[in-house]
Amino acid sequence: MSCGLCFECDNCVVYCPQTAVFRVKKDKSTTGRYVDTDYTKCIGCHICSDVCPTGYIQMGLGE
């Protein structure tokens, strides 16, 4: 997930019930990329998408 609009609100990290969304370590982050997703843990619940204030997170079908 990287839209360049992330302002580190952490909503997606806090509300993910599977801890699939996590903060990227500061030494690995780039502009706008502060969180990442472990797709092996993701259950497709859409909560991260619902709580993202920038509206960037979109659920796909593995594409």
Residue, then its C-alpha position, 0 to 999 in steps of 0.5 A: m500500500s503506497c499512495g503518497l497520501c498517507f499521513e501516518c494516522d495508523n487507522c489501518v494498523v490499529y483496526c486490522p483484526q488479523t495484524a496483517v497491516f503493519r508499520v514499515k520500519k523508519d529505515k525502510s520507509t519512503t515518502g508516502r509508504y509507512v505501512d505494508t500488508d502481510y497478505t498471508k494474514c489478510i482475510g479481506c475484511h475491508i476494515c483497513s479500507d473503511v477506516c483509511p481517511t485518504g480513501y486509498i486502500q482498495m480491496g482487489l481480487g489478488e490482482 
